[in-house]
Amino acid sequence: MPMPFDRRTLLRSAAAGAVLAAAGCGGGDEDAVTFFFQARPEEARARLRIIDEFQRRRPDIKIRTIMSGPDPLQQMLTYCAGGKCPDVLMAWELLYAGLADRGVLVDLREFLDRDPVYAERLWADGYPTLRDTFVWNGGQYALPEQWSGVFLYYNRKLFDQAGIRAPARWSQAWSFDEFLAAARALTRRDADGRTRQWGFADAWVPYFSAACFGMNNGAEWFSPAVRPARTNLGDPRFAAGLQFYADLAVRHRVAPSVGDRQSVSAQDLFRSGRAAMLMGGHWLYSEFTGRDDLDFDVTVLPVGPDGGPGAVTDVGSTGLAIAAASPRREQAWEFVKFATGPEGQAIIAESGLFVPVLESAMRSPGFAAAHRGIRNLDVFTEGPAHSRGMAVTPLWGKVESLLERGCNRVLRGAAQADSLGGQTTADIDELLRAAV
């Protein structure tokens, strides 16, 4: 799922594009493999390291980067419709199926089947949950390159002051009740009732976050996750988890309301010590690390009364795909193989900007060194194994618009979560049946 870009990030991304171009990856070489991706500035620099190392090893293959705007799917479709589809494309778990269904992407089994020894080694080192997310109609249309599941950042100083200990592993998660008690203890208000410190804030997409709470109460969001036949919004367990998330702001007032979120970003609240916990992914890590005024760690999501035994998160993976129309398939494959294989993943691990998708890279000294300040490193290293799929369907755009409209009413306190089991569920299921 592409992360929302605020104005500051867009301006900094423009600067990142200039960095890539200045480094020689933005030239007009017609024989170069074109690589389309979206990235924050720090991510762009990490990708540049991978590209530089690849070109050092393979000077015969040049890479030319194309930076995405805030709507990568539309941009890719526009490129491909005009006959200028990039050779290598960044693939998002929730978006790639539409491209695969249109025949835009190559089934990478074309290359993997030629080298069964490499494929077997890659499969043994990877995580089936991430890899299978990119399997569509039996084809492998992308290989995962990073894990971007969500978890909780927390302020160690504020936790210590409140006498709260955060769980260190997904298998040892706290309950909804324990989490709420912590959020209450960490919320501070002035005499006039104005909140000066929130117990919890959310830096992700709110209805996606709410869905993670639903899944942690024992129900999947969609069944099955890839090419789903139905949504489980109406499942009482899922609805109760979603309602618990909504109530953090609406009822318990331990989290900023929808209105509060318009005035200040969640990451700014956490960075300034005005939020004790923050829900987000590893893409935020570089914004917090290295700050003398912020001592933080990571912990897992809470588990509801019908969930468990351990906590789960979303798959949250991006991958690399190859365009079916590419005249440079072989060269493109060499780059994809490098970036998603042991060599590229080792660079990702050392960069500290992504969580790699191979166990060897995840357990490497380089990854630990890049996260030296994190005591609960198992939250990262065990994350892929505790990930659950959300929904992979070529109709995701239409499904998401229905989800956003229905869920946002609940998150504003205008409706209860169990109401989503009515018309919203019926409309989504009708769409999904058309795609099965």
C-alpha positions in Angstrom: 0.0 0.0 0.0 1.6 3.3 -1.0 2.0 5.6 2.0 0.1 8.9 2.0 2.4 11.8 1.0 2.1 15.1 2.8 3.3 18.4 1.2 6.6 18.2 3.0 7.3 14.7 1.8 6.3 15.6 -1.8 8.8 18.5 -1.8 11.5 16.3 -0.3 10.7 13.6 -2.8 11.3 16.1 -5.6 14.7 16.7 -4.1 15.3 12.9 -3.9 14.6 12.7 -7.6 17.2 15.3 -8.2 19.7 13.3 -6.1 19.0 10.2 -8.2 19.4 12.1 -11.5 22.6 13.8 -10.3 24.0 10.4 -9.4 23.7 9.2 -13.0 20.5 7.1 -12.7 18.2 9.5 -14.4 19.8 9.8 -17.8 18.2 9.2 -21.2 20.1 6.0 -22.2 17.6 4.1 -24.4 19.4 0.8 -23.7 19.0 1.2 -20.0 16.5 -0.8 -17.9 13.9 1.6 -16.6 12.9 1.2 -13.0 9.7 2.8 -11.7 9.2 3.2 -8.0 7.8 5.4 -5.3 9.9 6.5 -2.3 10.5 8.9 0.4 13.9 10.6 0.1 15.6 8.2 2.5 14.2 5.3 0.6 15.4 6.7 -2.6 18.9 6.8 -1.3 18.7 3.2 -0.2 17.6 2.2 -3.7 20.5 4.1 -5.1 22.8 2.0 -3.0 21.3 -1.2 -4.5 21.4 0.2 -8.0 25.0 1.3 -7.6 26.1 -2.1 -6.3 24.2 -3.9 -9.1 25.9 -1.7 -11.8 29.3 -2.3 -10.2 28.8 -6.0 -10.5 27.0 -5.8 -13.9 28.5 -2.8 -15.8 26.8 -4.2 -18.9 23.3 -3.4 -17.6 22.4 0.3 -17.0 19.5 1.3 -14.8 17.4 4.4 -15.3 15.1 5.4 -12.5 11.6 6.8 -12.9 10.1 8.3 -9.7 6.4 7.9 -9.0 4.0 10.6 -8.0 1.3 10.1 -5.4 -0.9 7.9 -7.7 1.5 5.2 -8.9 -1.2 2.9 -10.3 -2.6 5.5 -12.6 0.9 6.6 -13.6 1.9 3.0 -14.5 -1.3 2.5 -16.5 -0.7 5.8 -18.4 2.9 4.7 -19.2 1.8 1.3 -20.4 -1.2 2.5 -22.4 1.2 4.9 -24.2 3.6 2.0 -25.1 6.3 3.2 -22.7 5.8 0.9 -19.8 8.9 0.8 -17.5 10.9 -2.5 -17.5 10.9 -3.0 -13.8 7.9 -1.8 -11.7 7.5 -1.5 -7.9 4.4 -3.7 -7.0 2.1 -3.0 -4.1 0.2 -5.9 -2.5 -3.2 -4.1 -2.9 -2.6 -2.8 -6.5 -0.6 -5.3 -8.5 -3.6 -7.7 -9.3 -5.2 -5.1 -11.5 -2.0 -5.0 -13.6 -1.6 -8.7 -13.6 -5.2 -9.1 -14.7 -4.6 -6.7 -17.6 -1.6 -8.7 -18.8 0.8 -5.8 -17.9 3.1 -8.0 -15.8 5.3 -11.0 -16.6 4.8 -14.2 -14.7 8.2 -14.5 -13.1 8.0 -18.3 -13.2 9.4 -17.8 -16.8 12.8 -17.0 -15.2 12.5 -19.0 -11.9 11.7 -22.3 -13.8 15.0 -21.9 -15.7 17.0 -21.9 -12.5 15.3 -24.3 -10.0 18.3 -24.4 -7.7 18.2 -20.6 -7.2 14.4 -20.7 -6.9 14.6 -23.4 -4.2 17.2 -21.4 -2.3 15.2 -18.2 -2.5 12.0 -20.0 -1.4 13.8 -21.6 1.6 15.2 -18.3 2.7 11.9 -16.3 2.2 8.6 -16.1 3.9 5.6 -17.8 2.2 3.1 -15.2 3.4 5.0 -12.4 1.6 5.7 -14.4 -1.5 2.2 -15.8 -1.9 0.8 -12.3 -1.7 2.1 -11.8 -5.2 0.7 -15.1 -6.6 -2.2 -14.4 -9.0 -4.0 -17.0 -11.1 -1.1 -19.4 -10.2 1.5 -17.0 -11.5 4.3 -15.3 -9.5 3.8 -11.7 -10.8 6.3 -10.0 -8.4 8.9 -11.0 -5.8 8.8 -9.3 -2.4 11.5 -6.8 -1.7 10.5 -5.4 1.7 8.2 -6.1 4.6 6.1 -3.1 5.6 3.6 -4.5 8.2 2.5 -2.2 11.0 3.3 -2.3 14.7 3.6 0.2 17.6 6.4 2.6 18.3 6.5 3.6 21.9 8.3 6.3 24.0 10.5 4.4 26.6 10.7 7.4 28.9 7.0 7.9 29.1 6.4 4.1 29.6 9.0 4.0 32.4 7.4 7.0 34.1 4.0 5.3 34.0 5.5 1.9 35.1 4.3 0.2 31.9 6.2 -2.7 30.2 5.5 -3.3 26.5 5.5 -6.8 25.0 8.6 -7.7 23.1 7.3 -10.4 20.8 4.3 -11.2 18.7 3.7 -14.4 20.5 3.5 -12.6 23.9 1.0 -9.8 23.0 -1.0 -7.7 25.4 -4.8 -7.9 25.5 -7.2 -5.1 24.4 -7.8 -4.4 28.1 -4.1 -4.1 28.9 -3.5 -1.9 25.9 -6.4 0.4 26.8 -5.3 0.6 30.4 -1.8 1.6 29.2 -3.2 4.2 26.8 -5.3 5.7 29.6 -2.4 5.9 32.0 -0.3 7.6 29.3 -2.9 10.2 28.4 -2.4 13.6 30.2 -4.9 16.5 30.2 -4.7 20.0 31.6 -7.1 21.4 34.2 -9.2 22.8 31.4 -9.5 19.3 29.8 -7.2 20.0 26.9 -5.0 17.0 26.0 -1.3 17.6 26.2 -0.2 14.0 25.8 -2.0 11.2 24.0 -1.7 7.6 24.9 -2.0 6.5 21.3 -1.8 8.0 17.8 -2.1 6.5 14.4 0.2 7.4 11.5 -1.3 4.9 9.0 -4.6 4.8 7.1 -7.2 4.8 9.9 -9.6 2.2 8.4 -6.7 -0.1 7.6 -5.5 0.2 11.2 -9.0 -0.5 12.4 -9.0 -3.6 10.2 -5.8 -4.8 12.0 -7.6 -4.6 15.3 -10.5 -6.6 13.8 -8.1 -9.3 12.6 -6.5 -9.4 16.1 -9.9 -10.3 17.4 -10.0 -13.5 15.5 -11.5 -12.7 12.1 -9.9 -12.1 8.7 -10.8 -8.9 6.9 -11.5 -10.8 3.6 -11.8 -14.5 2.8 -9.6 -15.6 1.2 -7.0 -12.8 1.2 -6.1 -13.3 -2.5 -9.1 -13.1 -4.9 -11.5 -12.8 -1.9 -15.1 -14.0 -2.3 -16.4 -12.0 0.6 -15.6 -9.5 3.3 -15.9 -10.3 7.0 -17.0 -6.8 8.1 -20.2 -8.3 9.5 -18.4 -10.9 11.6 -19.1 -10.0 15.2 -15.4 -10.6 16.1 -14.1 -8.3 13.4 -16.7 -5.6 14.1 -15.8 -5.7 17.8 -12.1 -5.2 17.1 -12.9 -2.4 14.7 -15.2 -0.7 17.2 -12.5 -1.0 19.9 -10.1 0.9 17.6 -12.7 3.6 16.9 -13.6 3.9 20.6 -9.9 4.8 21.5 -10.7 8.3 20.1 -14.5 8.5 20.1 -15.3 7.1 23.6 -12.1 6.8 25.6 -10.4 9.9 24.2 -6.9 8.4 24.5 -6.2 9.0 20.8 -6.7 12.1 18.6 -10.1 12.3 16.9 -10.6 12.7 13.1 -10.7 16.4 13.7 -7.6 16.5 15.8 -5.7 14.7 13.1 -6.2 17.6 10.7 -4.2 20.0 12.8 -1.0 17.9 13.5 0.4 14.7 12.1 0.7 11.7 14.3 4.4 11.3 13.7 4.9 14.9 14.9 3.0 14.1 18.0 5.2 11.1 18.7 8.4 12.9 17.7 7.7 15.7 20.2 6.7 13.4 23.1 3.0 14.3 22.9 2.0 10.8 21.9 3.3 7.8 23.9 2.5 5.2 21.3 2.3 5.4 17.5 0.9 2.9 15.0 2.9 2.7 11.8 5.4 0.8 9.8 9.2 0.7 9.4 8.9 3.5 6.8 8.8 5.9 9.8 11.9 4.5 11.5 14.4 6.9 9.8 12.3 9.9 11.0 12.8 8.9 14.7 16.2 7.3 15.0 19.2 9.3 16.0 17.3 11.9 17.9 18.7 12.8 21.3 15.3 13.9 22.5 13.4 10.7 21.6 14.1 7.3 23.2 11.9 4.8 21.5 11.4 1.1 20.9 8.8 -1.0 19.1 6.1 -3.4 20.3 3.2 -5.4 18.9 -0.5 -4.8 18.4 -2.9 -5.9 21.1 -5.1 -9.0 20.9 -8.8 -9.1 21.5 -10.8 -11.6 23.6 -11.6 -13.7 20.5 -8.1 -13.4 19.0 -4.7 -14.9 19.6 -2.8 -16.7 20.9 -0.3 -14.2 19.4 -0.8 -10.9 17.6 -0.9 -10.5 13.9 -0.3 -7.6 11.5 -0.9 -6.9 7.8 1.4 -8.3 5.1 2.4 -4.9 4.1 4.8 -5.9 1.4 6.0 -4.3 -1.8 7.7 -6.3 -4.6 9.4 -5.9 -7.9 7.7 -6.9 -11.2 8.7 -6.9 -14.9 6.5 -5.4 -17.6 5.2 -7.9 -20.2 6.0 -5.4 -23.0 9.6 -4.9 -21.9 12.1 -5.4 -24.7 14.8 -5.9 -22.0 13.2 -8.8 -20.0 16.5 -10.6 -19.4 18.4 -7.6 -18.2 15.3 -6.6 -16.0 15.3 -10.1 -14.5 19.0 -9.8 -13.6 18.2 -6.6 -11.6 15.0 -8.0 -10.0 16.9 -11.2 -9.0 19.7 -9.1 -7.5 17.4 -6.7 -5.6 15.1 -9.4 -4.1 17.9 -12.0 -3.6 20.6 -12.4 -0.9 22.9 -9.6 -2.3 20.3 -6.9 -2.6 18.5 -7.9 0.6 21.8 -7.6 2.5 22.1 -4.0 1.4 18.5 -3.4 2.5 19.3 -4.9 5.9 22.4 -2.7 6.4 20.6 0.4 5.3 18.1 0.3 8.2 15.5 1.9 5.9 13.6 -1.3 5.0 12.9 -4.6 6.7 14.2 -7.3 4.3 12.2 -10.3 3.1 14.9 -13.0 3.5 15.5 -14.6 6.8 19.3 -14.6 6.2 19.3 -10.8 5.8 16.8 -10.3 8.7 19.1 -12.2 11.1 22.3 -10.6 9.8 24.7 -8.5 11.9 24.1 -5.7 9.4 20.4 -5.5 10.2 21.0 -5.6 14.0 23.6 -2.9 13.7 21.3 -0.6 11.7 18.7 -1.0 14.6 21.2 -0.8 17.5 18.8 1.3 19.6 15.9 -1.2 19.3 15.8 -3.8 22.1 12.6 -5.5 20.8 14.2 -6.5 17.5 12.0 -9.6 17.3 9.1 -7.3 16.5 10.8 -6.8 13.1 12.4 -10.2 12.6 9.2 -12.1 13.5 6.9 -9.7 11.7 6.6 -11.5 8.3 5.7 -14.8 10.0 2.9 -13.0 11.9 1.5 -11.2 8.9 -1.9 -11.8 7.4 -3.2 -10.7 4.0 -5.7 -8.0 3.5 -7.3 -8.2 0.1 -5.7 -8.8 -3.4 -8.3 -8.1 -6.1 -8.2 -6.2 -9.4 -11.3 -4.3 -8.1 -9.5 -3.0 -5.1 -10.1 0.7 -6.0 -13.9 0.2 -6.0 -13.8 -2.0 -2.9 -11.7 0.6 -1.0 -14.1 3.5 -1.8 -16.9 1.5 -0.2 -14.7 0.6 2.8 -13.6 4.2 3.3 -17.1 5.5 3.2 -18.5 2.9 5.6 -15.6 2.7 8.0 -15.1 6.5 8.3 -18.6 6.9 9.6 -17.7 4.5 12.4 -14.4 6.2 13.1 -16.1 9.6 13.4 -18.6 8.1 15.9 -21.5 8.5 13.5 -22.3 4.7 13.4 -21.4 1.5 15.2 -19.1 -1.0 13.6 -21.8 -3.8 13.5 -23.7 -1.6 11.0 -21.1 -2.4 8.4 -22.5 -5.9 8.2 -25.5 -4.5 6.3 -25.4 -2.6 3.1 -21.6 -2.0 3.1 -20.9 -5.7 3.3 -23.6 -6.5 0.7 -22.2 -4.0 -1.8 -18.6 -5.1 -1.3 -19.5 -8.8 -1.6 -21.4 -8.1 -4.9 -18.3 -6.5 -6.3 -16.1 -9.4 -5.2 -18.3 -12.0 -6.7 -18.0 -10.3 -10.0 -14.2 -10.7 -9.9 -14.1 -14.4 -8.7 
